[in-house]
Amino acid sequence: MEEKRQAVAITVDIKHLILDGFSMTRFEQRRLQVAMQAELEQLLAADHRAARLLQNGTLLRAPAASFEYRPGQDAEQLGRQIAQAVYKGIGR
C-alpha cells in the first residue's frame, strides 16, 4: 500500500544574505531575495524530506553547493540559482 504524503507548508524568511563581490541596487537585492525565498519554498515543499530537514522549524545556516554566475544575469535568475545551490547543500 502506497503511503500518502501530506502537503507541507514551508515559509522561507531570509534574515541576512551576504553576497561578496556583487554590486546591486537595493531594488535588485530585494528582487533577488524574493526570488530566492520563493524558489526555496517551492523546492522544499515538493520534497518529502523537508519535514525531517526542518524538524525544529528553523534552519539557521545552510551550506550551499557551488553555482556559476554569468555576468548580465538578472536578480531573479540569480536568486533562483542561489536557492537551488542552497537546496542541494541542505541535502548533503
N, C-alpha and C positions, 0 to 999 in steps of 0.2 A: 504494500500500500504506500503510495507516494505521500510524503509529508507536506502539508500545506504550509506555505510560508506567509507569515503575516507581514504586511507592509510596515516598514519602519520609517517614521518621520524623522528626518535629520535636518538640523539647522546649524549652519556653519557661521561663526562670528569670528572674524579675524581681527584681533585687537591691535597687533603690531606686525607689520610686514616690512622688512628691510631688504631693499634691493640695491646693493652697492654697484656703482658703475652705470646706472640707468638715469638719464636725465628726463624727467617727466613733469608736466604741469600738475597742479593739484587735481584738476579735472581728469587728466589721464590716469593719475594714481587711483582715483575713485572708480573710474571705469574698469581698471584692472582688478581692483578689489572686488567689485560686484561680480564681474565675470568669473573670477577665481572661486568665490563663495558659491555661486550658482552651480558651477561645474562640479565642485567637490560634493555639494549636496546631492546632485544627481548621481554621481558615481557611487557615493556611499549608500544612498537609499536603494540603489539597484543591487547592491552587494549583500548577500545574506550573512556575510562575515562581519558586517558593520556593527551589529549589536555587540558582538564579542570584542571588537576592537575598541569600542567606546563603552566598556562595561560600567564605568562610574559616571558616564555622561560628559566627560571632559577629556580632551586630548591636549595636553599643554604644549607639547612640542611634536613636530612631525618631520622626520628626516625626508629629504627629497631625493629622488633619483635625478640623474642629470637630464638636461634638456638643451636644445640648441636654439640660441637667439638669432633671429635673422633681422638685420637692420631694415627698418621700414615697417616692421611688424606692428600692427596697431595694438592698443592696450587690451582690448577684448581677446584677441588671439593670444597675446602673451599671458593673460590671466588664465585662460583655459589650458594653455600649455603647462604653466606652472602648477595648476591644480592637478593635472594628470601626473606630473612628476611627483608631487606630494602624495597622491593616492598610491602610486607604485611604491613609494618609500614606506608608507604605512603598512603595507602588506608584507614587508620583509621580516 
